[in-house]
């Protein structure tokens, strides 16, 4: 149970860090690349 819990914790921590670092950066980049260009 200990190793499995550890692995799960590591995966969750890695995903959280990945999202925390990449999500705002990706949205910021996308927002700058397309400054108010709306296509319908």
mmJSON file of the N, C-alpha and C atoms, coordinates in Angstrom:
{"data_MODEL":{"atom_site":{
"group_PDB":["ATOM","ATOM","ATOM","ATOM","ATOM","ATOM","ATOM","ATOM","ATOM","ATOM","ATOM","ATOM","ATOM","ATOM","ATOM","ATOM","ATOM","ATOM","ATOM","ATOM","ATOM","ATOM","ATOM","ATOM","ATOM","ATOM","ATOM","ATOM","ATOM","ATOM","ATOM","ATOM","ATOM","ATOM","ATOM","ATOM","ATOM","ATOM","ATOM","ATOM","ATOM","ATOM","ATOM","ATOM","ATOM","ATOM","ATOM","ATOM","ATOM","ATOM","ATOM","ATOM","ATOM","ATOM","ATOM","ATOM","ATOM","ATOM","ATOM","ATOM","ATOM","ATOM","ATOM","ATOM","ATOM","ATOM","ATOM","ATOM","ATOM","ATOM","ATOM","ATOM","ATOM","ATOM","ATOM","ATOM","ATOM","ATOM","ATOM","ATOM","ATOM","ATOM","ATOM","ATOM","ATOM","ATOM","ATOM","ATOM","ATOM","ATOM","ATOM","ATOM","ATOM","ATOM","ATOM","ATOM","ATOM","ATOM","ATOM","ATOM","ATOM","ATOM","ATOM","ATOM","ATOM","ATOM","ATOM","ATOM","ATOM","ATOM","ATOM","ATOM","ATOM","ATOM","ATOM","ATOM","ATOM","ATOM","ATOM","ATOM"],
"id":[1,2,3,4,5,6,7,8,9,10,11,12,13,14,15,16,17,18,19,20,21,22,23,24,25,26,27,28,29,30,31,32,33,34,35,36,37,38,39,40,41,42,43,44,45,46,47,48,49,50,51,52,53,54,55,56,57,58,59,60,61,62,63,64,65,66,67,68,69,70,71,72,73,74,75,76,77,78,79,80,81,82,83,84,85,86,87,88,89,90,91,92,93,94,95,96,97,98,99,100,101,102,103,104,105,106,107,108,109,110,111,112,113,114,115,116,117,118,119,120],
"type_symbol":["N","C","C","N","C","C","N","C","C","N","C","C","N","C","C","N","C","C","N","C","C","N","C","C","N","C","C","N","C","C","N","C","C","N","C","C","N","C","C","N","C","C","N","C","C","N","C","C","N","C","C","N","C","C","N","C","C","N","C","C","N","C","C","N","C","C","N","C","C","N","C","C","N","C","C","N","C","C","N","C","C","N","C","C","N","C","C","N","C","C","N","C","C","N","C","C","N","C","C","N","C","C","N","C","C","N","C","C","N","C","C","N","C","C","N","C","C","N","C","C"],
"label_atom_id":["N","CA","C","N","CA","C","N","CA","C","N","CA","C","N","CA","C","N","CA","C","N","CA","C","N","CA","C","N","CA","C","N","CA","C","N","CA","C","N","CA","C","N","CA","C","N","CA","C","N","CA","C","N","CA","C","N","CA","C","N","CA","C","N","CA","C","N","CA","C","N","CA","C","N","CA","C","N","CA","C","N","CA","C","N","CA","C","N","CA","C","N","CA","C","N","CA","C","N","CA","C","N","CA","C","N","CA","C","N","CA","C","N","CA","C","N","CA","C","N","CA","C","N","CA","C","N","CA","C","N","CA","C","N","CA","C","N","CA","C"],
"label_alt_id":[null,null,null,null,null,null,null,null,null,null,null,null,null,null,null,null,null,null,null,null,null,null,null,null,null,null,null,null,null,null,null,null,null,null,null,null,null,null,null,null,null,null,null,null,null,null,null,null,null,null,null,null,null,null,null,null,null,null,null,null,null,null,null,null,null,null,null,null,null,null,null,null,null,null,null,null,null,null,null,null,null,null,null,null,null,null,null,null,null,null,null,null,null,null,null,null,null,null,null,null,null,null,null,null,null,null,null,null,null,null,null,null,null,null,null,null,null,null,null,null],
"label_comp_id":["UNK","UNK","UNK","UNK","UNK","UNK","UNK","UNK","UNK","UNK","UNK","UNK","UNK","UNK","UNK","UNK","UNK","UNK","UNK","UNK","UNK","UNK","UNK","UNK","UNK","UNK","UNK","UNK","UNK","UNK","UNK","UNK","UNK","UNK","UNK","UNK","UNK","UNK","UNK","UNK","UNK","UNK","UNK","UNK","UNK","UNK","UNK","UNK","UNK","UNK","UNK","UNK","UNK","UNK","UNK","UNK","UNK","UNK","UNK","UNK","UNK","UNK","UNK","UNK","UNK","UNK","UNK","UNK","UNK","UNK","UNK","UNK","UNK","UNK","UNK","UNK","UNK","UNK","UNK","UNK","UNK","UNK","UNK","UNK","UNK","UNK","UNK","UNK","UNK","UNK","UNK","UNK","UNK","UNK","UNK","UNK","UNK","UNK","UNK","UNK","UNK","UNK","UNK","UNK","UNK","UNK","UNK","UNK","UNK","UNK","UNK","UNK","UNK","UNK","UNK","UNK","UNK","UNK","UNK","UNK"],
"label_asym_id":["A","A","A","A","A","A","A","A","A","A","A","A","A","A","A","A","A","A","A","A","A","A","A","A","A","A","A","A","A","A","A","A","A","A","A","A","A","A","A","A","A","A","A","A","A","A","A","A","A","A","A","A","A","A","A","A","A","A","A","A","A","A","A","A","A","A","A","A","A","A","A","A","A","A","A","A","A","A","A","A","A","A","A","A","A","A","A","A","A","A","A","A","A","A","A","A","A","A","A","A","A","A","A","A","A","A","A","A","A","A","A","A","A","A","A","A","A","A","A","A"],
"label_entity_id":["1","1","1","1","1","1","1","1","1","1","1","1","1","1","1","1","1","1","1","1","1","1","1","1","1","1","1","1","1","1","1","1","1","1","1","1","1","1","1","1","1","1","1","1","1","1","1","1","1","1","1","1","1","1","1","1","1","1","1","1","1","1","1","1","1","1","1","1","1","1","1","1","1","1","1","1","1","1","1","1","1","1","1","1","1","1","1","1","1","1","1","1","1","1","1","1","1","1","1","1","1","1","1","1","1","1","1","1","1","1","1","1","1","1","1","1","1","1","1","1"],
"label_seq_id":[1,1,1,2,2,2,3,3,3,4,4,4,5,5,5,6,6,6,7,7,7,8,8,8,9,9,9,10,10,10,11,11,11,12,12,12,13,13,13,14,14,14,15,15,15,16,16,16,17,17,17,18,18,18,19,19,19,20,20,20,21,21,21,22,22,22,23,23,23,24,24,24,25,25,25,26,26,26,27,27,27,28,28,28,29,29,29,30,30,30,31,31,31,32,32,32,33,33,33,34,34,34,35,35,35,36,36,36,37,37,37,38,38,38,39,39,39,40,40,40],
"pdbx_PDB_ins_code":[null,null,null,null,null,null,null,null,null,null,null,null,null,null,null,null,null,null,null,null,null,null,null,null,null,null,null,null,null,null,null,null,null,null,null,null,null,null,null,null,null,null,null,null,null,null,null,null,null,null,null,null,null,null,null,null,null,null,null,null,null,null,null,null,null,null,null,null,null,null,null,null,null,null,null,null,null,null,null,null,null,null,null,null,null,null,null,null,null,null,null,null,null,null,null,null,null,null,null,null,null,null,null,null,null,null,null,null,null,null,null,null,null,null,null,null,null,null,null,null],
"Cartn_x":[0.847,0.0,0.886,1.98,2.849,3.431,4.024,4.597,3.538,2.357,1.295,0.848,0.69,0.285,1.352,2.611,3.705,3.667,3.498,3.471,2.304,1.15,-0.019,0.241,0.834,1.139,2.085,3.09,4.061,3.379,2.52,1.818,0.926,0.191,-0.707,0.094,1.2,2.035,2.616,3.053,3.639,2.582,1.385,0.31,-0.069,-0.144,-0.512,0.538,1.811,2.883,2.872,2.684,2.65,1.527,0.348,-0.796,-0.565,-0.042,0.16,1.164,2.18,3.208,2.804,2.13,1.86,0.521,-0.505,-1.834,-1.833,-1.353,-1.373,-0.461,0.677,1.62,0.995,0.338,-0.269,-1.396,-2.25,-3.357,-2.815,-1.765,-1.169,-0.585,0.119,0.702,-0.411,-1.451,-2.54,-3.222,-3.373,-4.023,-3.188,-1.854,-0.989,-0.914,-0.94,-0.841,-2.098,-3.25,-4.511,-5.139,-4.693,-5.193,-6.536,-7.618,-8.949,-9.386,-8.877,-9.344,-10.41,-11.665,-12.765,-13.197,-13.281,-13.753,-15.036,-16.041,-17.31,-17.666],
"Cartn_y":[-1.202,0.0,1.257,1.201,2.381,2.76,1.802,2.177,2.694,2.05,2.474,3.901,4.182,5.525,6.546,6.164,7.062,7.381,6.329,6.529,7.439,7.2,8.017,9.476,9.67,11.028,11.736,11.001,11.592,11.985,11.109,11.402,12.628,12.677,13.816,15.108,15.048,16.239,16.695,15.732,16.08,16.725,16.145,16.7,18.099,18.278,19.587,20.629,20.278,21.219,21.517,20.471,20.631,21.591,21.383,22.238,23.661,23.775,25.098,25.915,25.237,25.962,26.181,25.196,25.269,25.915,25.68,26.192,27.721,28.485,29.948,30.401,29.73,30.102,29.874,28.731,28.399,29.384,29.675,30.604,31.998,32.393,33.712,33.807,32.748,32.727,32.792,31.975,31.942,33.308,33.95,35.246,36.287,36.184,37.153,36.857,35.58,35.214,35.671,35.545,35.931,37.077,38.314,39.452,39.963,39.359,39.843,39.523,38.454,38.061,36.989,37.363,36.411,35.882,34.577,33.946,33.189,33.379,32.681,31.833],
"Cartn_z":[0.0,0.0,0.0,0.71,0.781,-0.585,-1.313,-2.615,-3.586,-3.583,-4.492,-4.149,-2.881,-2.458,-2.846,-2.679,-3.038,-4.528,-5.336,-6.786,-7.158,-6.554,-6.85,-6.463,-5.299,-4.845,-5.801,-6.275,-7.2,-8.506,-9.006,-10.264,-10.102,-8.998,-8.76,-8.636,-7.892,-7.707,-9.044,-9.858,-11.158,-12.059,-12.072,-12.901,-12.421,-11.109,-10.559,-10.929,-10.781,-11.112,-12.611,-13.422,-14.88,-15.284,-14.715,-15.046,-14.536,-13.315,-12.715,-13.523,-14.068,-14.822,-16.276,-16.881,-18.318,-18.645,-17.846,-18.178,-18.343,-17.356,-17.514,-18.658,-18.827,-19.886,-21.26,-21.428,-22.72,-23.037,-22.062,-22.302,-22.579,-21.878,-22.09,-23.495,-23.915,-25.257,-26.31,-26.139,-27.108,-27.17,-26.022,-25.974,-26.718,-26.62,-27.292,-28.786,-29.142,-30.559,-31.301,-30.662,-31.302,-30.504,-30.747,-29.973,-30.493,-30.019,-30.355,-31.772,-32.364,-33.697,-33.545,-33.802,-33.634,-34.99,-35.115,-36.352,-36.069,-36.922,-36.701,-37.91],
"occupancy":[1.0,1.0,1.0,1.0,1.0,1.0,1.0,1.0,1.0,1.0,1.0,1.0,1.0,1.0,1.0,1.0,1.0,1.0,1.0,1.0,1.0,1.0,1.0,1.0,1.0,1.0,1.0,1.0,1.0,1.0,1.0,1.0,1.0,1.0,1.0,1.0,1.0,1.0,1.0,1.0,1.0,1.0,1.0,1.0,1.0,1.0,1.0,1.0,1.0,1.0,1.0,1.0,1.0,1.0,1.0,1.0,1.0,1.0,1.0,1.0,1.0,1.0,1.0,1.0,1.0,1.0,1.0,1.0,1.0,1.0,1.0,1.0,1.0,1.0,1.0,1.0,1.0,1.0,1.0,1.0,1.0,1.0,1.0,1.0,1.0,1.0,1.0,1.0,1.0,1.0,1.0,1.0,1.0,1.0,1.0,1.0,1.0,1.0,1.0,1.0,1.0,1.0,1.0,1.0,1.0,1.0,1.0,1.0,1.0,1.0,1.0,1.0,1.0,1.0,1.0,1.0,1.0,1.0,1.0,1.0],
"B_iso_or_equiv":[0.0,0.0,0.0,0.0,0.0,0.0,0.0,0.0,0.0,0.0,0.0,0.0,0.0,0.0,0.0,0.0,0.0,0.0,0.0,0.0,0.0,0.0,0.0,0.0,0.0,0.0,0.0,0.0,0.0,0.0,0.0,0.0,0.0,0.0,0.0,0.0,0.0,0.0,0.0,0.0,0.0,0.0,0.0,0.0,0.0,0.0,0.0,0.0,0.0,0.0,0.0,0.0,0.0,0.0,0.0,0.0,0.0,0.0,0.0,0.0,0.0,0.0,0.0,0.0,0.0,0.0,0.0,0.0,0.0,0.0,0.0,0.0,0.0,0.0,0.0,0.0,0.0,0.0,0.0,0.0,0.0,0.0,0.0,0.0,0.0,0.0,0.0,0.0,0.0,0.0,0.0,0.0,0.0,0.0,0.0,0.0,0.0,0.0,0.0,0.0,0.0,0.0,0.0,0.0,0.0,0.0,0.0,0.0,0.0,0.0,0.0,0.0,0.0,0.0,0.0,0.0,0.0,0.0,0.0,0.0],
"pdbx_formal_charge":[null,null,null,null,null,null,null,null,null,null,null,null,null,null,null,null,null,null,null,null,null,null,null,null,null,null,null,null,null,null,null,null,null,null,null,null,null,null,null,null,null,null,null,null,null,null,null,null,null,null,null,null,null,null,null,null,null,null,null,null,null,null,null,null,null,null,null,null,null,null,null,null,null,null,null,null,null,null,null,null,null,null,null,null,null,null,null,null,null,null,null,null,null,null,null,null,null,null,null,null,null,null,null,null,null,null,null,null,null,null,null,null,null,null,null,null,null,null,null,null],
"auth_seq_id":[1,1,1,2,2,2,3,3,3,4,4,4,5,5,5,6,6,6,7,7,7,8,8,8,9,9,9,10,10,10,11,11,11,12,12,12,13,13,13,14,14,14,15,15,15,16,16,16,17,17,17,18,18,18,19,19,19,20,20,20,21,21,21,22,22,22,23,23,23,24,24,24,25,25,25,26,26,26,27,27,27,28,28,28,29,29,29,30,30,30,31,31,31,32,32,32,33,33,33,34,34,34,35,35,35,36,36,36,37,37,37,38,38,38,39,39,39,40,40,40],
"auth_comp_id":["UNK","UNK","UNK","UNK","UNK","UNK","UNK","UNK","UNK","UNK","UNK","UNK","UNK","UNK","UNK","UNK","UNK","UNK","UNK","UNK","UNK","UNK","UNK","UNK","UNK","UNK","UNK","UNK","UNK","UNK","UNK","UNK","UNK","UNK","UNK","UNK","UNK","UNK","UNK","UNK","UNK","UNK","UNK","UNK","UNK","UNK","UNK","UNK","UNK","UNK","UNK","UNK","UNK","UNK","UNK","UNK","UNK","UNK","UNK","UNK","UNK","UNK","UNK","UNK","UNK","UNK","UNK","UNK","UNK","UNK","UNK","UNK","UNK","UNK","UNK","UNK","UNK","UNK","UNK","UNK","UNK","UNK","UNK","UNK","UNK","UNK","UNK","UNK","UNK","UNK","UNK","UNK","UNK","UNK","UNK","UNK","UNK","UNK","UNK","UNK","UNK","UNK","UNK","UNK","UNK","UNK","UNK","UNK","UNK","UNK","UNK","UNK","UNK","UNK","UNK","UNK","UNK","UNK","UNK","UNK"],
"auth_asym_id":["A","A","A","A","A","A","A","A","A","A","A","A","A","A","A","A","A","A","A","A","A","A","A","A","A","A","A","A","A","A","A","A","A","A","A","A","A","A","A","A","A","A","A","A","A","A","A","A","A","A","A","A","A","A","A","A","A","A","A","A","A","A","A","A","A","A","A","A","A","A","A","A","A","A","A","A","A","A","A","A","A","A","A","A","A","A","A","A","A","A","A","A","A","A","A","A","A","A","A","A","A","A","A","A","A","A","A","A","A","A","A","A","A","A","A","A","A","A","A","A"],
"auth_atom_id":["N","CA","C","N","CA","C","N","CA","C","N","CA","C","N","CA","C","N","CA","C","N","CA","C","N","CA","C","N","CA","C","N","CA","C","N","CA","C","N","CA","C","N","CA","C","N","CA","C","N","CA","C","N","CA","C","N","CA","C","N","CA","C","N","CA","C","N","CA","C","N","CA","C","N","CA","C","N","CA","C","N","CA","C","N","CA","C","N","CA","C","N","CA","C","N","CA","C","N","CA","C","N","CA","C","N","CA","C","N","CA","C","N","CA","C","N","CA","C","N","CA","C","N","CA","C","N","CA","C","N","CA","C","N","CA","C","N","CA","C"],
"pdbx_PDB_model_num":[1,1,1,1,1,1,1,1,1,1,1,1,1,1,1,1,1,1,1,1,1,1,1,1,1,1,1,1,1,1,1,1,1,1,1,1,1,1,1,1,1,1,1,1,1,1,1,1,1,1,1,1,1,1,1,1,1,1,1,1,1,1,1,1,1,1,1,1,1,1,1,1,1,1,1,1,1,1,1,1,1,1,1,1,1,1,1,1,1,1,1,1,1,1,1,1,1,1,1,1,1,1,1,1,1,1,1,1,1,1,1,1,1,1,1,1,1,1,1,1]
}}}
